[in-house]
Amino acid sequence: MAKMLCLLLMIGAMLFGVGAEPVEDKQALLDFLHKINHSHLLNWDKNSSVCKRWIGVTCNTDQSQVIALQLTRAGLRGPIPPNTLSRLSALQTVSLASNGITGYFPSGFSQLKNLIYLYLQFNNFSGPLPSDFSVWKNLSIVNLSNNSFNGSIPFSLSNLTHLASLVLANNSLSGEIPDLNIPTLQGLNFANNNLSGVVPKSLERFPSGAFSGNNLTYSYALPPSFHVQPPNPHPTRKKSKGLREPALLGIIIGCCVLGLAVIAAFVIVWRYEKGGEDGQQVKYQKREVSKKTEGSESRDKNKIVFFEGCNLAFDLEDLLRASAEVLGKGTFGTVYKAALEDATTVVVKRLKDVTVGKREFEQQMEMVGRIRHDNVAALRAYYYSKEEKLMVYDYYEQGSVSAMLHGKRGGGRII
C-alpha cells in the first residue's frame, strides 16, 4: 500500500511539473519590460503563459526556463535595465537588433553563461567591447555592427572555439586587429571602423571587403626593399658641340608649326564638347531616373508586408538565405519551416497556381490577417510578386494537426 501511494505521489508531481511556469524568468522579463521605454505593444501579461503566449519568448522543452529572447524591431529605447535580463540564466539566444537601445554593453550579460547567439546590431550602444569574451564559451554568432562601440577589439575573442560569425562593422573601433586564429570562424566583417596596422595572417582568408574603410595593410602587399645606389657627387660632364645656325632655325620653325596645330585641335574639341553638352546632360538625367526607378522596384520586390502587432522583421533575401524544411504539401502549395539567420523560426506557405492581381491578393490577405481564434494560427505577414506568393505564420513545436487528431495509424486500422 505504501509503495502504491509513493507511486501515485510521483506521478502527480510529474503531471504538475509539466504545466509549471518559469516563475523567476517570467518576473525578470516583466521587470525588463516595465523599466525600459518601448513604443510597440507586447502581449506580456502576468496572467498568461510566458512559454505559450508571450511574443518573442521561447522556453525549453519542459517549459522550466526561458532559452531565447527575440525582440527585433520592438521599439525598445534607452539602456537595458540592470538586473533584469541577466537573471535569465538559461538564455541561449538574445536578439535585440534594430531598436534604439543606448548605453554601454550590458555588464550583466556576463552571467549568461549559456549564450550561443548574440544579435545587438543597429542600436546606439557605445563604449568599449567586453574585455573578456571567454565567459561565453559556447558563443557561435556575434553581431554588434552599426553601433558606436569604441576602443580595441579584445584578444579574448580568440578563446571562443565555437565562433562561426563575428560582425563588428560600422562602429568606431580602433587599434590593431588581434590574431584570431579560430578554425571554426566562417564569417567576418570589420569594415568601416578606425582600425590600423596589418591584417593578421589568420584572417587573410576573408575577402578584402571585410576590412574596407580602415587604415589596414596586408603582409603580402608590402613592396620589396630595393637597394638604391646613391648619386655620384661628382658627375662627369661630356663635351658637346654647339648647333649650327641652320639647324637651330629649323627647330624653331618646327616648334611654331606644332604649337599652332595643338591650339587648332584644342579649339575644335572645345566647340564639339560645348555643342554636345546639352544632349549629354539629357542622357545623364535619363540614366539617373532609370536607376532610381530600378532601385525602387528592387526594394519593393523584396518587401514583405507585416501585420500590426507582429514583431518579426526580415525581407525576401532573409527568407531565401534561411534553412528550410518541408512540413507538408497541399492543394494550394507547400509549407516550409524556415530558420532565419537571427535564430527566428517561422512557417512559410508557398502558394502555387494562384493567378490573381496584386490588389485582389492584398485584399484577401488583409481578410485572413484579421482572423483571430485560439485554434487558428494567425497570419503574420505575406509577400506578393508575379513569380512568388508567400504567407508567413508563427512556428509551433507541438506537431501537426493531423498527428494530433489521428496519431500513428496501425497496419490493421481502418478509417
C-alpha positions in Angstrom: 0.0 0.0 0.0 2.9 2.4 0.9 4.6 1.6 -2.5 1.3 2.4 -4.3 0.9 5.7 -2.5 4.5 6.7 -3.3 4.0 5.9 -6.9 0.8 8.0 -7.1 2.7 10.9 -5.5 5.5 10.6 -8.0 3.0 10.6 -10.9 1.2 13.6 -9.5 4.4 15.5 -9.2 5.3 14.8 -12.7 1.9 15.9 -14.0 2.0 19.1 -12.1 5.6 19.7 -13.1 4.8 19.6 -16.8 2.5 22.6 -16.6 4.8 24.6 -14.3 5.8 28.1 -15.3 9.3 29.5 -15.1 8.2 32.0 -12.4 11.6 33.6 -11.8 12.3 34.1 -15.5 8.8 35.5 -16.1 9.3 38.1 -13.4 12.7 39.0 -14.8 11.1 39.7 -18.2 8.3 41.7 -16.6 10.8 43.8 -14.8 12.7 44.4 -18.1 9.5 45.5 -19.9 8.4 47.8 -17.1 11.8 49.6 -16.8 12.7 50.1 -20.5 11.0 52.5 -22.8 9.1 50.8 -25.7 6.7 52.0 -28.3 5.3 48.7 -29.5 2.7 46.9 -27.5 3.8 43.4 -26.4 1.3 40.8 -25.1 3.4 40.2 -22.0 0.6 39.7 -19.4 1.5 38.3 -16.0 -1.7 36.2 -16.1 -0.9 34.5 -19.4 1.7 31.7 -20.1 5.2 33.1 -20.8 6.1 30.0 -22.8 3.0 29.6 -24.8 1.7 33.2 -25.3 4.4 35.8 -25.0 5.7 37.2 -28.3 9.5 36.8 -28.7 10.0 34.4 -25.8 10.9 30.7 -26.2 11.2 28.2 -23.5 13.0 24.8 -23.3 11.1 21.6 -23.9 9.8 21.1 -20.3 9.0 24.8 -20.1 11.0 25.3 -17.0 13.3 28.0 -18.3 13.4 30.8 -21.0 16.2 30.0 -23.5 15.5 32.6 -26.3 14.5 36.3 -26.3 13.9 37.7 -29.8 12.7 41.3 -29.8 13.9 42.6 -33.1 12.4 46.0 -34.1 10.3 46.0 -30.9 10.6 49.8 -30.4 12.9 49.5 -27.4 14.7 52.7 -26.3 17.2 53.7 -23.7 19.7 51.5 -21.8 19.0 47.9 -20.8 17.8 47.9 -17.2 20.3 46.2 -14.8 19.5 43.0 -13.0 16.7 42.1 -15.5 17.8 40.0 -18.5 20.9 38.9 -16.6 18.6 36.8 -14.4 17.7 34.6 -17.3 20.5 32.1 -16.7 19.5 29.6 -19.4 19.4 32.1 -22.2 21.0 30.8 -25.4 19.7 33.4 -27.9 19.5 37.2 -27.4 18.2 39.2 -30.4 17.6 42.9 -29.7 18.6 44.1 -33.2 17.1 47.2 -34.9 16.0 49.1 -31.8 17.1 52.3 -30.1 19.0 50.8 -27.2 21.7 53.1 -25.7 24.4 52.9 -23.1 27.4 50.6 -22.7 27.4 46.8 -23.4 25.4 45.3 -20.5 27.8 44.1 -17.9 25.2 41.7 -16.5 25.3 39.7 -19.7 28.5 38.1 -18.3 26.1 36.0 -16.2 24.5 34.5 -19.3 27.0 31.6 -19.5 24.9 29.5 -22.0 24.7 32.3 -24.6 25.2 31.0 -28.2 23.6 33.7 -30.4 24.0 37.4 -29.7 22.4 40.0 -32.1 22.7 43.6 -31.0 23.2 45.3 -34.4 21.5 48.6 -35.4 21.3 50.1 -32.0 23.0 53.1 -30.3 25.4 51.2 -28.0 28.6 53.0 -27.1 31.8 52.5 -25.0 34.2 49.6 -25.2 33.5 46.0 -26.0 33.6 43.4 -23.1 37.2 42.7 -22.2 36.6 39.0 -21.5 34.6 37.2 -24.1 35.8 33.8 -22.8 32.9 33.8 -20.2 30.6 32.8 -23.2 32.4 29.6 -24.2 29.5 28.5 -26.4 29.2 31.7 -28.5 28.7 30.9 -32.1 27.3 34.1 -33.8 28.1 37.6 -32.6 26.7 40.7 -34.5 27.4 44.0 -32.8 27.5 46.1 -36.1 26.1 49.5 -36.7 26.5 50.9 -33.2 29.0 53.3 -31.7 31.4 50.9 -29.9 34.9 52.2 -29.5 38.2 51.0 -28.1 40.1 48.0 -29.3 39.0 44.5 -30.4 39.6 42.2 -27.4 42.1 39.4 -27.8 39.8 37.2 -25.6 37.7 36.6 -28.8 40.3 34.1 -29.8 39.2 31.9 -26.9 35.8 31.3 -28.5 36.4 27.9 -30.0 32.9 27.6 -31.4 32.7 31.1 -33.0 31.4 30.9 -36.6 30.5 34.5 -37.4 31.8 37.8 -36.0 30.4 41.1 -37.3 31.7 44.4 -35.8 31.3 46.6 -38.9 30.2 50.3 -38.8 31.5 51.2 -35.3 34.4 53.4 -34.0 36.8 50.6 -33.0 40.5 51.5 -33.2 43.9 49.9 -32.8 45.2 46.7 -34.3 43.3 43.6 -35.1 44.3 40.7 -32.8 45.4 37.4 -34.2 42.0 35.5 -34.1 43.2 32.0 -35.1 39.8 30.3 -34.8 39.3 27.4 -37.2 35.5 27.4 -36.9 35.2 31.1 -38.0 33.4 31.3 -41.3 32.1 34.9 -41.4 33.9 38.1 -40.5 33.3 41.8 -41.1 35.3 44.7 -39.5 34.5 47.2 -42.2 34.2 51.0 -41.6 36.0 51.4 -38.3 39.2 53.2 -37.3 41.4 50.1 -37.2 45.1 50.3 -38.2 48.1 48.1 -38.7 48.4 44.8 -40.6 45.7 42.2 -41.2 46.7 39.1 -39.3 47.7 36.1 -41.4 45.0 34.0 -39.7 42.3 36.4 -41.2 43.8 36.9 -44.7 41.4 34.2 -46.0 38.5 36.6 -45.7 37.6 39.0 -48.6 39.1 42.5 -48.6 35.6 44.0 -48.2 35.6 42.7 -44.6 38.4 45.2 -43.8 37.5 48.1 -46.0 37.0 51.6 -44.5 40.0 51.2 -42.2 43.7 52.1 -42.4 44.9 48.5 -42.8 47.5 46.8 -44.9 48.3 43.2 -45.8 51.6 41.5 -45.0 51.9 40.1 -48.5 51.1 43.5 -50.1 54.2 45.3 -48.7 56.6 46.3 -51.5 60.1 44.7 -51.5 63.0 46.7 -50.4 65.4 47.6 -53.3 69.0 48.7 -52.9 69.2 52.2 -54.3 72.7 53.3 -55.4 73.4 56.9 -54.1 74.0 59.5 -56.8 77.6 60.4 -57.8 78.5 63.7 -56.1 80.9 64.5 -59.0 79.2 63.6 -62.3 81.4 63.7 -65.3 80.4 66.3 -67.9 80.5 65.4 -71.6 81.7 67.9 -74.0 79.1 68.8 -76.7 79.5 70.7 -79.8 77.2 73.7 -80.4 74.4 73.5 -83.0 74.9 75.3 -86.2 72.6 78.2 -87.2 70.6 76.4 -90.0 69.8 73.5 -87.6 68.7 75.9 -84.9 66.4 77.8 -87.3 64.8 74.6 -88.4 64.0 73.6 -84.9 62.4 76.9 -84.1 60.1 76.8 -87.2 59.1 73.2 -86.4 58.1 74.1 -82.8 56.0 77.1 -84.1 54.1 74.9 -86.5 53.5 72.2 -83.9 52.2 74.8 -81.4 49.7 76.2 -83.9 48.4 72.6 -84.7 47.8 71.9 -81.0 45.9 75.2 -80.5 43.7 74.5 -83.5 42.9 71.0 -82.3 42.1 72.3 -78.8 39.5 74.8 -80.3 37.9 72.1 -82.4 37.5 69.8 -79.4 36.2 72.5 -77.2 33.4 73.5 -79.7 32.4 69.9 -80.2 32.1 69.3 -76.5 30.1 72.5 -75.9 27.7 71.6 -78.7 27.0 68.1 -77.2 26.8 69.2 -73.6 23.0 69.6 -73.6 22.5 66.3 -75.2 24.8 64.5 -72.8 23.0 66.2 -69.8 19.6 64.9 -71.0 21.1 61.4 -71.4 22.6 61.6 -67.9 19.3 62.7 -66.4 17.5 59.8 -68.2 20.0 57.3 -66.8 19.6 58.8 -63.3 15.8 58.4 -63.5 16.2 54.9 -64.8 18.5 53.9 -61.9 16.1 55.4 -59.3 13.2 53.5 -60.9 15.1 50.3 -60.9 16.2 50.8 -57.3 12.7 51.5 -56.2 11.3 48.4 -58.0 14.1 46.3 -56.5 13.3 47.4 -53.0 9.5 46.8 -53.5 10.3 43.4 -54.9 12.0 42.3 -51.6 9.4 43.9 -49.4 7.3 41.6 -47.1 4.1 43.1 -45.6 3.8 42.6 -41.9 0.6 42.9 -39.9 0.2 45.3 -37.0 1.5 43.9 -33.7 3.9 41.5 -35.4 7.5 41.7 -34.1 9.0 39.9 -37.0 11.4 41.8 -39.2 13.0 40.4 -42.4 12.8 40.6 -46.1 12.7 38.2 -49.1 16.5 37.9 -49.1 16.5 36.8 -45.5 13.9 34.1 -46.3 16.0 32.9 -49.3 19.1 32.6 -47.1 17.1 30.7 -44.3 17.5 26.9 -43.9 14.2 25.3 -45.0 12.4 22.1 -44.1 9.3 20.8 -45.8 6.4 20.4 -43.3 3.7 19.4 -45.8 2.1 19.8 -49.2 -1.5 20.6 -50.1 -3.7 21.7 -52.9 -2.7 25.3 -52.8 1.0 24.9 -52.2 3.9 23.7 -49.9 4.5 24.6 -46.3 8.1 25.1 -45.0 9.8 25.6 -41.7 12.3 28.4 -42.2 15.1 29.1 -39.7 16.4 32.6 -40.2 19.9 33.8 -39.5 18.9 35.6 -36.3 17.5 32.3 -34.9 13.9 33.3 -35.7 11.8 30.3 -36.9 8.6 30.8 -38.9 6.3 28.8 -41.2 6.1 29.9 -44.8 3.4 28.7 -47.1 4.4 29.0 -50.8 1.3 29.2 -52.9 1.0 27.7 -56.3 -1.4 28.1 -59.2 -2.8 31.3 -57.7 -3.3 33.7 -60.6 -4.7 36.9 -59.1 -3.7 40.6 -59.3 -1.7 42.3 -56.6 -4.7 44.4 -55.3 -7.0 41.4 -55.1 -4.3 39.3 -53.4 -3.7 42.0 -50.8 -7.4 42.3 -50.0 -7.6 38.6 -49.5 -4.6 38.6 -47.2 -6.0 41.5 -45.2 -9.1 39.5 -44.6 -7.2 36.4 -43.5 -4.9 38.6 -41.3 -7.8 39.9 -39.3 -8.9 36.4 -38.2 -8.2 35.8 -34.5 -9.1 32.5 -32.9 -7.4 30.3 -30.3 -7.4 27.3 -32.6 -6.3 29.2 -35.8 -2.7 30.3 -36.4 -2.7 34.0 -37.1 -1.2 35.2 -40.4 1.8 37.4 -39.6 2.9 38.6 -43.0 2.7 38.0 -46.7 4.6 38.6 -49.9 3.4 39.1 -53.5 5.1 39.1 -56.8 4.3 37.7 -60.2 6.6 34.8 -59.6 6.1 34.2 -55.8 3.2 34.4 -53.4 4.1 33.6 -49.7 2.2 33.5 -46.4 4.1 33.7 -43.1 2.9 32.2 -39.8 4.3 31.6 -36.3 6.0 28.2 -35.9 4.6 25.8 -33.2 6.5 22.9 -32.0 3.5 20.8 -30.9 3.4 18.9 -34.2 0.8 18.8 -37.0 -3.0 18.8 -36.5 -3.2 15.5 -38.4 -0.9 13.8 -35.9 -2.9 15.2 -33.0 -6.2 14.0 -34.5 -5.2 10.6 -35.9 -1.9 9.7 -34.2 0.0 6.9 -35.8 -2.2 4.6 -37.9 -1.5 0.9 -37.3 -1.4 -1.6 -40.1 -4.9 -3.1 -39.3 -6.6 0.2 -38.6 -9.4 1.2 -40.9 -10.6 4.8 -41.1 
